[in-house]
Each structure stands twice: as structure tokens, then as C-alpha cells.
Amino acid sequence: MPSRQNLLGLWMLLCGALLFGGIGLLLWLDTSLTPATPERVALWLLGLSPAVVVLMLGMVLERRLFRPLRQFQVLLARLVASPDARSDFPLDGWLKPLQPDLDHIRDGWRGDRSRLRDAHDEGAAEALRIQQELEGVLQVLDLPLLICDDHQRLLLFNPAARELFHDQPALGLGRRISQLLPHASLNDALKQLPQDGSPRQLLLPGEPRWLRCELRRLGARHGGALITLRDTTHELESDQRWRRELAALLPRLRGHAGSLGSAADALVQVENNPELQHRLEQAISQESQALSQKVEALTRLVESHQLSQSGLEETWSNDLFSALGERLHEEAIELTPVGIPVWIRVDGPALLAMLERLVRELVQIRQVDALDIEVLLGNKRVYLDLIWQGEPLTDHQLGLWHALHLFDDPLSPRIEDVLAQHGAELWSQPRNEADTACLRLPLPASSRGARPQPRAEQPADQPRPEFHDFSIAELPAPDAALAHTRLEELELVVFDTETTGLDLRGGDQIISLAACRILRGRLLAQDSFDQLINPQRPIPPESTAIHHLTDADVANAPPIEVVLPRFHQYVGPGVLVAHNAVFDLLALRLASGDTGPAFDMPVLDTLLLSRAIDPTLEGHGLDALAERFELTFPPGTRHTALGDARVTAELLLALLPRLRSRGIETLEQLLELQREVEQGRSS
């Protein structure tokens, strides 16, 4: 059907031609025939009647035919894009008799879809149960793990991995492992994994951490691999310190031992020279003392190294106190935990042994058989107090305790080693209560706070996080020709910008950049990029009135030079999508300049695609299309970069079925359709 503007133009042109043509003809006849008044009136009525008839006929056709046809076109478009939408308006005009047949077709289609959905839900019930169990395990597993397919595309990651790579925009389903961990050794190791599933170990250097990886080939049909990760930075740094100190100590030990041996040999040979003999004896004595000191230093190094290999882990204070109480129970020492329990970061076995030794020494000195133990939350530390009735301990006594061994083994760690491991010290002070004192030990606090963290429940209205998608393995290999990739197999990155104004070439800058990802025809709920940007120029009030961003909002945001490389990394091999993409793409390319990342990937424009599908309909702005396809902006998200990007993504998903019904199956065909619309507009 021709567009409304064309029909309106033809109608007005025909009415005007008939009107002015009739008037001209009537004027000629009136001057030529000079009829009487009754004949003149009849003649003028007859001459003007064609224009009046066409005018009335056009109004009737618009009301009874053309407007119902446009409504019917919108209804069919909505039915294809959103088959389950219920707010359909009824047909009117001459198409009203079609309403029962249309309702029958629509209800039958929806009924068939409902039955298919029910059958699918019943068949997938067991798979859903397994998926929920898998997600439950992923949520509580502290070990970061990744699963990739044979093409090294990420199929699964758990929350621990997301926490480990929280500063990496390349973490996302379908992304290449090489984008997340750009190490040639990892790439080679993944290609050479044994088929029997035996593990391979790999150490990956990086800034600012070192990761120890364990790789296993999975027996799944996608032929992928399981990668478990462990941050060994602290362990390696501790080992390097140990080696440096040992490397500095051993040559000195050898030097003193060699000097002592030489002096002893010379002393044996000296018999009749008392002065030389005395000097050799003094040298032997000095070297023996120096050697003894170095041996003591070596002993201390060995003792401290035993603790340096132990990491600090999250520990619930009540669990620690319960274990300490069991150890002291046989000695009739009553230990009572008081106060509110908290999480602490400690080396549990070492701290437990130290507390046991301190309690025994304290009981012996102060002659008490009952102690309270309490933890108090400080600013960045947790204070552990051993409380008793009596006087505080002296600094001298605490100094003596620092040198005590934890166990009877002479090479066991000392109390001062455990304190150094936790960055702590001991002090004793009176308590607020009368005749009460405490031994205070500051310990590292945990970010969990003062209560055990329950497993987080996902709100009913919150989309479930996307941690895995094994259907990614069914996609074509990454080196397949992108132009011939089917639409449902594309990785699409939908983005939007907010700027200081509309004159980009005149100096207006990006102040907000956001994007979301579509993979396998699904909008990933938790995969997004959202960043405010400092434009380094004031934001005009008229722009703030639209996007509500002020100078204060972006004052501490990074500049565009920092954000663009991260956004380019987030896009990766994806195809960019935007609504009115000419503006947003121009903003990116002007900001990138000659030295920034190149945004030369294919770009889809939902504005052009909508015009290609519905050339006769008016209104292809984002608000008009959102209303047409019943897409909703959550409150406060319109004219925000991420809010507009997500609605644009939903709009694209609504357009894809209609594109496929028109034979558009690949990216190449979609880009060609988009070019045709652009050329039609320019011509």
C-alpha cells in the first residue's frame, strides 16, 4: 500500500485540479453563454460537483478503508513480533467484518504457541532441575573456573571467576579465552590437551597477579576444556622473599665456616708461638659467634617460612573459639565466648595454636581458671580480647612471650611469627569493668562483616544471571565468513551514547557510553558495559534536561581516552547495533581520532531496518517503535545510555522474525537491505 503522505498528496492534487479546472471551465461557459440566473446556478453546481465528490470520497476512503488498512498492517507487524501481546485494537471501517476471522487466526496461533510452550516446559523440567543445581554449585564454589569449547569460546564461568576478573571487560559468554587471558602458552596448552582428560598445570604471569591454571579436556561433544584458576601471587612473592633471604644468608654461612676451619687448622699447627695461638683462638671465638648468629638467623628463617606458606582464609570466630575450648577442656580451663561473632581473615591452625599457648601462659601467671573471649569490630581490624579478673600484663612479660615456640619442636614457629603473619601485635590493658583486664590481639577483618553471609536469593522480578550457555558451542567457527553468518548466530553488541549536545563536529563530547550483548538470539541480562565519561567541558542545561546528567555526576569519571579502549575490548568480535547509528558511531569515531581504537566492524541501525520493513508507516523513533511493539522503559531509564541500549536490543529482537520472513537470513543480506534504505533516503 502506498504511504499515507503519497496518498494524501495525490488526493489533494486531484481535488485541486478538479476544483480549479471546474472553475475555469465555468467562467468560460458563463462568459460565452451568458445563461440566466437559474441556469447559471445549476451550471456552477454541476461544474463544482466533481471536486466535491472527490473530496468527500477521499474522506470516506481514509476513514473507512485506508486508516483500517494501516491499523491492520500494524496489527500484523505486532502479531509477528510479539505474538502474545494482548492489547490489540479492533478493526473498524470496511475491514470490521474481518475481525472474527482475524480473532480466530490469532487465537488459534496463540493456542498452538501455548500448547508448544507447555510441551516444551514439561520436556525441559529435568534439564531445568539440573541447571538449577549447577547454578547452585557455581554460586558457592570459591574456586574460579571457566569452560570453553573447541574454538576457545567461553561457555561457562562462575561468580568466583567474575570476581577474579571484575576489572576485565572481556569476560563474557561467547568471548575468546585469548581475549581474557592473552597468553600464547595457554593457547598452545589448550590445543594439546590429552584426550583422556588428564590434567595439565600452567602458570600464567600477569599484572598485577600470577594465576596457576589446571586444564582438562572435557568429554562433551563440543570438545571443550575445563580451566580452574588460583591466584598464587602472594604465595610466589612469599617464596621469592624466602629465596632471596636464603641466598643472602648461605654465602655468609659458608664464609664463616671456611674461616673457622682455616683458623682451626692453623691452630693445630702452631705449638711454640703463644701470641699467634692466642690470636687464632680469638679469631675462632669470633667466627664461632658469627656462625652461631647466622645459624640462628637461618633457624628463624626456616621457622617463619613454615607460616609464610599458609594463606589467610575466611573464618567464623565462633568456630575458632569452639575448637579452642575443646583443646582447653582437658585442663579444666573454662573459656566463654561473649559478644557478637564476626568473620575474620586468619591462618586458622597457626592462630589456634598461638591462642592455646597464650591461654596456658596466662593461666599460669595470673592463676585464673576462667576466661572470656570476645571479638570487636574496629575500623579496618578485628580486635580479639582474652579477658580475666585481675591486673593487666606488663610489657616485659609480653616481650618474653614473643619468643615462645608454638610447639615443643625447636624448629616450630614462634608467637612473633604468627603475629607477623597477621600483621598484628600483643598488648594488655584494663577493661571498663572493675578489676578486669584483657590481652588484645588485632587481626585482619573480613569484608563479610558481623554475620554469616546467607546464600543470596534472586528477587522474583530480577533476571537470572547468565553464567553459562553451552549452545555457544554450536555456533560456526570464529574464522567463518562473518558476512554469511546467520542472524541468529551473530554476536550483537547494542550500544548508545549520551552527549553534551548534538553538534559533534562542533565540539560536543560523549558523557555516557553503555552497551549490552545479544548472543544466540537472547539478550544477556548481566552482560553490560556502562560508564560515565568526563567530557572536560561543561554540560549545557538544555542537555541536562534530557539525560539528567550534570557536571557533578561526571566530575570523577575517567576521560574518553581511558574508556574507549575498554569499550573496544568489550565489543570484541561482535557486530555493533544502535538506533540512529549515524550519530552514535560518529561520536565514537571522532572521540577515537587517529590514535584510538578503530570501530570498523559492521554496524546495524534499527531505525533503517524499521523503515525497510514498514516503509508506509509513520514514526520510526525509539519511543514510537517501543509503543508499537509494546516495549517498556523501566522508570528512570529513558535517555540513559544503558536504558536506551537495552530497549534498542529488544526492538532488534522484535524485528528479526519479520526480517527472516522476508528472506533476510544472513548478515550480508541485512547490510544490503540497510544500504538500500540509505540510498533511497539520500536520493
DOTIKOL-13839 format. One record per residue (C-alpha): z, y, x; residue in three letters. Coordinates in steps of 0.001 Angstrom, whole numbers, plus 500000, padded with zeros to 6 digits. Last residue first. Example, Ala and Ser with C-alpha at 12.3 -4.5 7.8 and 13.67 -1.06 7.14 Angstrom:
BEGIN
        w        v        u   resn
   507140   498940   513670    SER
   507800   495500   512300    ALA
This chain:
BEGIN
        w        v        u   resn
   496548   510052   518242    SER
   500012   510056   519820    SER
   501559   508342   516807    ARG
   498929   505604   516701    GLY
   499223   505077   520448    GLN
   502989   504610   520153    GLU
   502596   502194   517227    VAL
   500014   500165   519144    GLU
   502280   500112   522210    ARG
   505142   498616   520160    GLN
   502890   495864   518846    LEU
   501810   495098   522437    GLU
   505470   495010   523539    LEU
   506258   492509   520782    LEU
   503279   490322   521643    GLN
   504313   490186   525308    GLU
   507941   489496   524369    LEU
   506868   486425   522438    THR
   506703   485249   518810    GLU
   505166   488083   516785    ILE
   503229   486170   514109    GLY
   504095   488470   511209    ARG
   506908   486164   510013    SER
   508287   486338   513549    ARG
   508564   490133   513274    LEU
   510348   489833   509929    ARG
   512868   487400   511409    PRO
   513412   489774   514415    LEU
   514099   492926   512364    LEU
   517655   492037   511283    ALA
   518587   491028   514850    LEU
   517216   494388   516030    LEU
   519372   496204   513477    LEU
   522453   494289   514618    GLU
   521757   495414   518196    ALA
   521248   499007   517049    THR
   524609   498773   515252    VAL
   526190   497617   518518    ARG
   524553   500369   520579    ALA
   525600   503073   518094    ASP
   529255   502023   518314    GLY
   529125   501672   522114    LEU
   527654   505152   522681    ALA
   529796   506880   520080    THR
   527823   508849   517525    HIS
   529143   506651   514722    ARG
   532189   504668   515904    THR
   535009   506477   514056    GLY
   535297   504006   511213    PRO
   533281   500822   511858    PRO
   529550   501518   511419    PHE
   528038   499333   508713    THR
   524685   497594   508485    LEU
   523416   497143   504920    GLU
   519751   496728   505914    PHE
   518521   499942   504269    ARG
   521767   501825   504968    GLU
   521613   500970   508671    ALA
   517919   501880   508660    LEU
   518627   505334   507222    ALA
   521520   505975   509638    ASP
   519508   504829   512671    LEU
   516504   506947   511796    GLY
   513428   505246   510356    HIS
   513246   507166   507076    GLY
   510119   506853   504962    GLU
   508383   503592   504166    LEU
   504630   503065   504454    THR
   504644   501950   508092    PRO
   507250   499228   507430    ASP
   506915   496631   510215    ILE
   505419   498898   512897    ALA
   507702   501792   511934    ARG
   510735   499532   512323    SER
   509481   498357   515715    LEU
   508976   501951   516852    LEU
   512563   502937   515988    LEU
   513917   499647   517372    THR
   512535   500588   520804    ASP
   512140   497757   523320    LEU
   512176   498354   527083    VAL
   510766   496082   529805    PRO
   512499   496454   533218    MET
   511814   499445   535465    ASP
   515320   500927   535488    PHE
   515312   501683   539215    ALA
   518724   502088   540842    PRO
   519416   505480   542444    GLY
   517651   507176   545357    THR
   514609   508738   543702    ASP
   516378   510022   540607    GLY
   518873   507819   538763    SER
   520051   510592   536442    ALA
   516467   511455   535502    LEU
   515698   507763   534948    ARG
   518759   507121   532783    LEU
   518307   510211   530586    ALA
   514598   509451   530197    LEU
   515508   505945   529051    LEU
   517889   507356   526442    ASP
   515339   509823   525060    PHE
   512316   507508   524992    VAL
   514446   504669   523586    ALA
   514504   506127   520081    ASN
   516858   503280   519206    HIS
   517530   501292   522367    ALA
   516739   497894   523909    VAL
   516611   496923   527607    LEU
   515382   493459   528587    VAL
   517841   491490   530733    GLY
   517508   490402   534359    PRO
   520685   492228   535423    GLY
   521779   494755   532794    VAL
   525379   494721   534083    TYR
   524223   495305   537682    GLN
   522186   498303   536530    HIS
   525285   499548   534695    PHE
   527373   499226   537861    ARG
   524685   501029   539892    PRO
   524569   503808   537233    LEU
   528341   504417   537012    VAL
   529051   505680   540554    VAL
   526176   508169   540761    GLU
   526892   509198   537141    ILE
   530261   510650   538142    PRO
   533554   508819   537513    PRO
   535787   509850   534590    ALA
   538903   511971   535204    ASN
   537639   515112   533442    ALA
   535652   513147   530849    VAL
   538004   513442   527862    ASP
   539265   516873   528943    ALA
   535738   518302   528842    ASP
   535454   517196   525228    THR
   533843   514254   523441    LEU
   533673   514456   519631    HIS
   530125   512964   519513    HIS
   528578   515480   517091    ILE
   530925   518493   517130    ALA
   531278   518030   520894    THR
   527547   518720   521213    SER
   527861   522036   519349    GLU
   530924   522912   521447    PRO
   528879   522665   524679    PRO
   530189   520173   527297    ILE
   530900   521984   530561    PRO
   529281   520748   533821    ARG
   530185   518030   536294    GLN
   528769   515428   533875    PRO
   531920   513255   534247    ASN
   530975   509914   532770    ILE
   532696   507771   530116    LEU
   532003   504060   530434    GLN
   531453   501181   528011    ASP
   529765   497927   529025    PHE
   530052   495013   526617    SER
   530430   491239   526383    ASP
   533326   490504   524032    GLN
   531434   490207   520738    ALA
   528260   488622   522079    LEU
   525461   489497   519643    LEU
   523676   486218   518991    ARG
   519920   485473   519073    GLY
   520223   483235   522137    ARG
   521862   486102   524005    LEU
   522288   489660   522772    ILE
   524348   491906   525066    ARG
   526165   495185   524545    CYS
   525730   498603   526134    ALA
   527525   501884   526714    ALA
   526941   505148   528567    LEU
   528917   508336   527889    SER
   528632   511831   529387    ILE
   524942   511818   530332    ILE
   523648   515189   531548    GLN
   521766   518223   530219    ASP
   519904   520053   532984    GLY
   516699   521452   531483    GLY
   514833   518167   531782    ARG
   517492   516569   529574    LEU
   517406   519273   526920    ASP
   519108   517366   524091    LEU
   522710   518242   524887    GLY
   525823   517259   526844    THR
   524770   513633   526480    THR
   525733   510451   524655    GLU
   523878   507318   525687    THR
   522933   504030   524051    ASP
   522313   500482   525172    PHE
   521136   497109   523852    VAL
   520837   494488   526604    VAL
   518601   491619   525489    LEU
   518449   488187   527130    GLU
   515367   486643   525567    LEU
   515258   483084   524210    GLU
   514998   484033   520514    GLU
   512030   486282   521277    LEU
   510044   483571   523036    ARG
   509323   484121   526720    THR
   505617   484614   527418    HIS
   506049   488058   529000    ALA
   509004   486881   531055    LEU
   506918   484364   532964    ALA
   509324   481578   533913    ALA
   511313   482167   537136    ASP
   514659   482086   535331    PRO
   513971   478578   533994    ALA
   513459   478435   530258    PRO
   516534   478417   527988    LEU
   518144   475102   527019    GLU
   521025   475598   529486    ALA
   522024   478704   527532    ILE
   522927   476358   524658    SER
   526153   475625   526560    PHE
   527696   478895   525406    ASP
   531188   479602   526707    HIS
   533844   482306   526901    PHE
   532833   484486   523953    GLU
   535958   485999   522439    PRO
   536451   485442   518704    ARG
   535658   488459   516580    PRO
   538745   490255   515222    GLN
   539298   490377   511452    ASP
   541625   487356   511424    ALA
   543518   488583   514436    PRO
   543438   486147   517391    GLN
   546904   484810   518116    GLU
   548178   485376   521634    ALA
   550161   482471   523009    ARG
   553674   483678   523352    PRO
   554642   485542   526522    GLN
   558206   484722   527495    PRO
   560433   487784   527250    ARG
   561538   490651   529479    ALA
   558294   491730   531059    GLY
   555110   489755   531687    ARG
   554087   492011   534592    SER
   556582   490160   536750    SER
   559267   491827   538857    ALA
   559744   491276   542584    PRO
   563396   490679   543503    LEU
   566397   492925   544275    PRO
   569549   490886   545196    LEU
   572955   492255   544247    ARG
   576307   490622   545076    LEU
   578702   491804   542421    CYS
   582207   493158   541951    ALA
   584713   493245   539090    THR
   588271   494579   539276    ASP
   587636   496895   536289    ALA
   584186   496686   534687    GLU
   581504   499068   535925    ASN
   580689   496756   538791    ARG
   581737   497262   542407    PRO
   579122   496853   545145    GLN
   577585   494231   547400    SER
   574206   494430   549140    TRP
   571519   491954   550042    LEU
   567886   492694   550880    GLU
   564461   492000   549398    ALA
   560755   491962   550335    GLY
   560540   488512   548750    HIS
   559509   486708   551957    GLN
   561818   488945   553985    ALA
   564789   487896   551858    LEU
   563838   484231   552221    VAL
   563615   484651   555996    ASP
   566957   486514   556099    GLU
   568617   483558   554396    ILE
   567399   481246   557133    ARG
   564557   478760   557148    PRO
   565197   475171   558343    SER
   564696   474391   562051    LEU
   568370   473526   562647    PRO
   568306   471128   559656    ASP
   571610   471562   557817    ASP
   569894   473504   555047    PHE
   569458   477152   554072    LEU
   570315   478336   557567    HIS
   572744   481273   557878    LEU
   571608   484309   559922    ALA
   571637   486772   557033    HIS
   575148   485634   556071    TRP
   576665   487331   559119    LEU
   575198   490678   558082    GLY
   576635   490250   554591    LEU
   580086   489765   556103    GLN
   579732   492910   558216    HIS
   578541   494908   555222    ASP
   581762   494011   553432    THR
   581898   492007   550211    LEU
   583021   493593   546955    PRO
   586580   493068   545671    GLU
   587656   490756   542888    GLY
   586540   489095   539664    GLN
   583013   487783   540169    TRP
   579381   488733   539519    ILE
   576187   487388   541184    LEU
   573572   490015   540312    ASP
   569766   489658   540306    LEU
   567996   493023   540190    TYR
   564374   492975   539018    VAL
   562006   495412   540685    ARG
   559390   498021   539745    LYS
   561507   500380   537652    ASN
   564527   498115   537204    GLY
   565081   495216   534821    LEU
   568493   493584   535182    LEU
   569153   489914   535867    VAL
   572606   488396   535411    GLU
   574786   485700   536974    ILE
   578441   485274   536109    ASP
   580715   483388   538483    LEU
   583673   481056   538088    ALA
   585583   479147   540771    ASP
   586819   482048   542852    VAL
   588442   481934   546303    GLN
   586728   485101   547558    ARG
   585565   483663   550900    ILE
   584878   480042   549883    GLN
   583388   480907   546521    VAL
   581086   483449   548162    LEU
   579891   481007   550799    GLU
   579118   478371   548156    ARG
   577389   480940   545919    VAL
   575282   482221   548830    LEU
   574133   478716   549800    ARG
   573110   477876   546232    GLU
   571366   481225   545875    LEU
   569392   480547   549065    MET
   568349   477045   547951    ALA
   567192   478381   544556    LEU
   565286   481221   546223    LEU
   563451   478778   548518    ALA
   562587   476347   545702    PRO
   561449   479102   543277    GLY
   559315   481268   545550    ASP
   559659   484305   543328    VAL
   557893   486515   540785    ARG
   560384   487225   537984    ILE
   560215   486896   534182    TRP
   563277   488054   532266    VAL
   566468   486735   530666    PRO
   568658   489224   528752    ILE
   572315   489423   529773    GLY
   574592   486653   530988    VAL
   574113   483360   532856    PRO
   577459   481580   533406    THR
   578053   479562   536582    LEU
   581220   477439   536720    GLU
   581777   475897   540155    ILE
   583252   472428   539769    ALA
   581524   471146   542957    GLU
   579440   468617   541005    GLU
   578192   471362   538662    HIS
   576829   473541   541452    LEU
   573387   471887   541624    ARG
   573108   471721   537813    GLU
   574008   475420   537524    GLY
   571275   476364   539999    LEU
   568643   474474   537957    ALA
   569774   476246   534770    SER
   569783   479615   536539    PHE
   566163   479156   537671    LEU
   565014   478097   534201    ASP
   566890   481066   532672    ASN
   565071   483439   535037    SER
   561606   482398   533877    TRP
   559431   482040   536979    THR
   555964   483467   537746    GLU
   554952   482467   541250    GLU
   555431   483808   544768    LEU
   553439   481853   547300    GLY
   554790   479379   549853    SER
   553028   479180   553226    GLN
   555082   482121   554523    SER
   558251   480130   553918    LEU
   557676   477468   556581    GLN
   556254   480164   558836    HIS
   559656   481903   558925    SER
   561291   478882   560530    GLU
   558453   478294   563007    VAL
   558524   481959   564047    LEU
   562307   481874   564398    ARG
   562031   478828   566663    THR
   559349   480538   568723    LEU
   561580   483600   569066    ALA
   564464   481361   570158    GLU
   562161   479681   572683    VAL
   561174   483160   573911    LYS
   564813   484141   574273    GLN
   565660   480921   576117    SER
   562738   481474   578447    LEU
   563986   484980   579207    ALA
   567478   483641   579860    GLN
   566137   480832   582057    SER
   563895   483296   583903    GLU
   566884   485497   584637    GLN
   569039   482563   585816    SER
   566236   481148   587950    ILE
   565710   484537   589502    ALA
   569422   484887   590241    GLN
   569459   481405   591807    GLU
   566455   482336   593909    LEU
   568205   485481   595139    ARG
   571300   483489   596056    HIS
   569218   480932   597966    GLN
   567457   483707   599799    LEU
   570815   485131   600865    GLU
   572271   481694   601721    PRO
   569377   480784   604052    ASN
   570094   477391   605645    ASN
   569006   474999   602867    GLU
   565987   476377   601025    VAL
   563558   473595   599985    GLN
   565288   472788   596733    VAL
   565468   476483   595847    LEU
   561714   476867   596333    ALA
   561006   474076   593839    ASP
   563419   475640   591312    ALA
   561834   479090   591745    ALA
   558364   477652   591160    SER
   559505   475781   588030    GLY
   561215   478854   586576    LEU
   558161   480998   587243    SER
   555936   478417   585536    GLY
   558268   478142   582513    ALA
   558451   481944   582229    HIS
   554683   482271   582356    GLY
   554059   479373   579958    ARG
   556466   480883   577439    LEU
   554797   484260   577835    ARG
   551399   482692   577273    PRO
   552752   480973   574102    LEU
   554193   484073   572425    LEU
   551060   486221   571891    ALA
   549028   483309   570504    ALA
   551953   482320   568277    LEU
   552203   485848   566878    GLU
   548480   485992   566280    ARG
   548404   482502   564764    ARG
   551243   483238   562364    TRP
   549670   486538   561342    ARG
   546373   484740   560725    GLN
   548114   482123   558578    ASP
   549764   484808   556500    SER
   546427   486574   556050    GLU
   544838   483272   555041    LEU
   547536   482535   552460    GLU
   547444   486036   551038    HIS
   543649   485961   550692    THR
   543568   482447   549265    THR
   542371   483367   545745    ASP
   541552   480043   544131    ARG
   538344   479148   542330    LEU
   537089   476143   540396    THR
   533337   475659   540049    ILE
   531931   472996   537721    LEU
   528220   472284   538153    ALA
   525165   471886   535974    GLY
   522756   469042   535332    GLY
   521829   470364   531877    HIS
   522114   466813   530543    ARG
   525783   466635   531474    ALA
   527009   464572   534424    GLY
   528619   467569   536037    LEU
   528263   468250   539754    ARG
   531496   469300   541395    ARG
   532334   472395   543459    LEU
   535748   473449   544765    GLU
   535898   477057   545822    CYS
   538369   478928   548046    ARG
   538025   482654   547490    LEU
   538779   485320   550086    TRP
   539618   488786   548816    ARG
   538838   492516   549189    PRO
   536002   492293   549879    GLU
   534516   488889   550474    GLY
   534565   485634   552324    PRO
   533772   482444   550405    LEU
   535475   479220   551495    LEU
   533785   476037   550254    LEU
   535009   472562   549355    GLN
   532771   469852   547882    ARG
   533874   467479   545152    PRO
   532483   464030   544305    SER
   530474   464057   541077    GLY
   528283   461039   541892    ASP
   525137   463201   542105    GLN
   526300   464863   545283    PRO
   525991   468691   545352    LEU
   523104   469943   547487    GLN
   521724   472743   545302    LYS
   525200   474088   544517    LEU
   526108   474099   548225    ALA
   522981   476060   549127    ASP
   523715   478766   546553    ASN
   527364   478909   547600    LEU
   526407   479301   551277    SER
   523959   482094   550405    ALA
   526818   484135   548954    HIS
   526289   486694   546197    PRO
   529178   485612   543960    LEU
   528717   487304   540565    LEU
   524993   487992   540834    GLN
   524426   484663   542611    SER
   526127   482871   539705    ILE
   523274   484068   537506    ARG
   524134   485615   534135    ARG
   523759   483560   530950    GLY
   527285   484270   529779    LEU
   528778   487278   531501    GLY
   530424   488381   534752    LEU
   528025   490820   536482    ALA
   530187   493819   535504    PRO
   532721   492780   538203    GLN
   536065   494630   538133    ASP
   537790   492059   535933    HIS
   536519   489234   538176    PHE
   539867   487435   538603    LEU
   540953   488344   535063    GLU
   537698   487004   533623    ARG
   538170   483854   535693    ALA
   541678   483388   534273    ALA
   540285   484005   530788    PRO
   537895   481032   531177    ASN
   534209   480927   532104    PHE
   531384   478933   530585    LEU
   527592   478586   530679    LEU
   526792   480821   533668    LEU
   523219   480407   534859    ARG
   522853   478509   538138    GLN
   519436   477058   537200    HIS
   520991   473583   536941    ASP
   523591   474942   534544    ASP
   526785   476812   535366    CYS
   530454   476157   534653    ILE
   533129   478549   535925    LEU
   536835   478101   536536    LEU
   539830   480322   537280    PRO
   543058   478276   537438    LEU
   545717   479659   535079    ASP
   544672   477441   532164    LEU
   546349   478761   529005    VAL
   543318   480264   527237    GLN
   540862   477687   528534    LEU
   542925   474841   527094    VAL
   542994   476486   523684    GLY
   539257   477191   523920    GLU
   538613   473518   524583    LEU
   540791   472514   521633    GLU
   538913   474981   519445    GLN
   535575   473573   520610    GLN
   536698   470018   519923    ILE
   537711   470985   516388    ARG
   534432   472838   515889    LEU
   532454   469783   517001    ALA
   534338   467661   514504    GLU
   533611   470081   511661    ALA
   529950   470538   512617    ALA
   528464   468103   510083    GLY
   530543   469523   507244    GLU
   529717   473103   508183    ASP
   526000   472314   508464    HIS
   525972   470672   505062    ALA
   527770   473647   503542    ASP
   525390   476072   505218    ARG
   522372   474110   504008    LEU
   523774   474169   500476    ARG
   524339   477914   500698    SER
   520857   478514   502074    ARG
   519336   476494   499225    ASP
   521390   478482   496721    GLY
   520333   481729   498346    ARG
   516702   480746   498080    TRP
   517139   479644   494476    GLY
   518991   482836   493629    ASP
   516207   484928   495183    ARG
   513396   483007   493505    ILE
   515126   483082   490106    HIS
   516077   486731   490480    ASP
   512439   487542   491320    LEU
   511217   485648   488276    ASP
   513752   487412   486039    PRO
   512888   490856   487532    GLN
   509099   490543   487243    LEU
   509162   492100   483753    PRO
   510563   495291   485375    LYS
   507472   495798   487529    LEU
   505926   498287   485056    TRP
   508840   500653   485609    GLY
   512103   499274   486946    ASP
   513286   496690   489433    LEU
   516994   496133   489839    PRO
   518999   497302   492911    PHE
   520194   494628   495317    ASP
   523860   494939   496382    SER
   524393   491216   497065    ARG
   523109   490778   500628    ALA
   522900   487064   501476    ASP
   519250   487049   502542    PRO
   519780   489881   505043    SER
   516535   490496   506980    ALA
   514180   488661   504620    VAL
   515903   489846   501431    LEU
   516214   493346   502849    ARG
   512488   493528   503511    ALA
   511742   492090   500053    LEU
   513998   494689   498412    LEU
   512447   497496   500448    VAL
   508952   496439   499314    GLN
   510094   496105   495682    PHE
   511575   499586   495828    GLN
   508280   500867   497197    ARG
   506448   499082   494355    LEU
   508896   500493   491798    PRO
   508095   504011   493132    ARG
   504335   503376   492940    PHE
   504215   501867   489465    LEU
   506137   503524   486605    ARG
   507347   506774   488118    ARG
   504501   507436   490528    GLU
   501893   506124   488062    LEU
   503273   508329   485284    VAL
   503326   511418   487493    MET
   499801   510703   488707    GLY
   498544   510219   485134    LEU
   500095   513524   484096    MET
   498368   515391   486908    LEU
   495067   513522   486392    VAL
   495140   514315   482655    VAL
   495992   517984   483292    VAL
   493147   518320   485810    ALA
   490694   516587   483444    PRO
   491922   518719   480416    SER
   491169   522091   481976    LEU
   487481   522211   480901    GLY
   488114   520846   477384    LEU
   490928   523290   476751    LEU
   488763   526132   478071    TRP
   485824   525136   475792    LEU
   488061   524786   472763    ALA
   489497   528234   473361    VAL
   485989   529745   473899    ARG
   484656   528062   470736    GLU
   487444   529575   468671    PRO
   486919   533014   470305    THR
   483157   533198   470013    ALA
   480957   531992   472831    PRO
   479464   534266   475559    THR
   477012   531558   476648    LEU
   476329   532555   480281    SER
   479503   534483   481068    THR
   481760   531877   479476    ASP
   479778   528982   480935    LEU
   480164   530376   484465    TRP
   483888   531066   483996    LEU
   484385   527580   482546    LEU
   482648   525926   485503    LEU
   484780   527859   487975    GLY
   487984   526991   486089    ILE
   487018   523323   485926    GLY
   486286   523182   489655    GLY
   489585   524930   490404    PHE
   491565   522454   488318    LEU
   489575   519344   489137    LEU
   489685   520062   492883    ALA
   493385   520934   492777    GLY
   494280   517773   490865    CYS
   492218   515642   493248    LEU
   493802   517242   496331    LEU
   497325   516902   494891    MET
   496750   513230   494147    TRP
   495189   512549   497545    LEU
   498095   514263   499346    GLY
   500723   512434   497296    LEU
   499032   509115   498005    LEU
   498914   509872   501723    ASN
   502560   511012   501841    GLN
   503715   507966   499877    ARG
   502096   505646   502396    SER
   499169   503493   501376    PRO
   500000   500000   500000    MET
